[in-house]
Amino acid sequence: MKQKNILKLTATAFAMIGAGMILFNAAAEVTLAANNGKVEAIPTSYQVPSGNQVSDGSETALPKSETREESGGKVNYSVSMDSLNTGTPTDTDLTMEEAAETGAQYLRDIYGLDLEGAYVYMMYSPGTVTFPRAFWTGDVLFQREQTPEATRWTYQIDAVTGELFSVCYGRQLEASVPLGYDAALEKDCQLYAELAKKKTEECKLMDGTVDRVEYNCQGYSNNDPTISLDVIGGNGETVNMSFSRYDQKFLGVLTDTALKVSDSALMRLAGEELDVSL
């Protein structure tokens, strides 16, 4: 029961915050640990763009423009360190460019996103209080300025292996929609359960087969009302998925690994608080 409550707490936090806030939270928390181990470098090709492409002071260096080959030709997007970044990757971590390419592949596979002309802002963390594992976070927009209301895709990956922890899509709806709790959905969320099962299978977000889908919580991101569900595999693996209650659009996913890392940290913190109170 305690683990289930922790899972609901983790998913609720995911459902309640916008994609851009993941970056802020990662930068603001106290860092704990550095990594060890080696990974094989991911080959990439980068070119520094010509001309003065420094933005309005939010970047400390010229963004790197990545050129990668696809069946349809070359795709270009800029990669730079987020102005909020305070962490420094170690020799065993993926470089900023390698992490950006890894994240871009997840966005292509899960959202079908073409990054042509995109701006990718990267942030490194050696681990936080609630997520004690080194990670890279990417904030992907199709405008240079990182405004809170901007449409964006955010991902979080393991800093060493590139394993996916989470991806999230955030937007500002033009329509005015109720953000409050929908009691009927908690009783019957079959539509979203089917969407979650289908998305999990299509994107191979878990190793085994899907056993069942359970309602988790409701929330909102910006002005977009959300619903969160737990997709549970036959082997016990769990992924948490979020959809818009406005138009059923897929918004994001927390992987099984991310949930386990968060659950373990939150349970440890809860235990420490209990010891102090006693």
Salt bridges, closest charged atoms under 4 A:
GLU59 OE2 - ARG144 NH1 3.71
GLU70 OE2 - ARG68 NH1 2.47
GLU70 OE2 - ARG108 NE 3.72
GLU97 OE2 - LYS64 NZ 2.58
GLU101 OE2 - ARG108 NH2 3.13
ASP139 OD1 - ARG152 NE 2.76
ASP158 OD2 - ARG133 NE 2.81
GLU163 OE1 - ARG133 NH2 3.40
GLU201 OE2 - LYS197 NZ 2.79
ASP211 OD2 - ARG212 NH1 2.88
GLU214 OE2 - ARG212 NE 2.86
ASP224 OD2 - ARG171 NE 2.73
ASP247 OD1 - ARG171 NH2 2.76
ASP256 OD2 - LYS260 NZ 3.00
GLU272 OE2 - ARG268 NH1 3.09
